[in-house]
Amino acid sequence: IEYTQEDLEKVWNTNFKSMFGLTVACHPLLKRNRGEPFSSVVNIGSVAGVTCMKSGTPYASTKAAMNQVTGNWACEWGPDGIRVNCVTPWYINTELA
């Protein structure tokens, strides 16, 4: 199966870059002072990012990257009072999958 550069860029921009940019932009709004309730980021991943399946390599790679950045942000942003998690539903047949 072959993917064009355009295919890769479309799914990368849709699934990863948009999530990354929005989440980073929201960090100052989510940051809490000691004693305040935690704020939360919940990313919507896919099982395709944690196991191998026929969902398309570009799609799966963006979801795997989302899982990784979610874990890193959980470590980095926890001291700022921000919980960061990613849910990974089972395969759903969409145009991007």
C-alpha positions, 0 to 999 in steps of 0.5 A: 500500500502506498501513501502520498505525502499529501495523504500523510500531511492531511492525517498528520495535520488533522489528528496530531498537529491540531491537537498539539497546537490547541493543547499547548495554547490552552496550557496557561488557561488550564494551569492551577495554583496549589490547592485548586482543583485539577484541570484535565486534558482528555485526548481521543486516541485509537487502539490503532496507536497501541497495537498493529492493525489494518487502519493505515500506517499514517493514521496509526502513527498519528495516534501513537504520537498522540499517546506518547505526547499525552504521557509526556504532558502528564509528567510535565504538566502534573506539577501545574495541576493539569491531568492529561489522559488519552482514551483509546476506543476500538476501531471505528471505520471513518474516512481517516482510518 
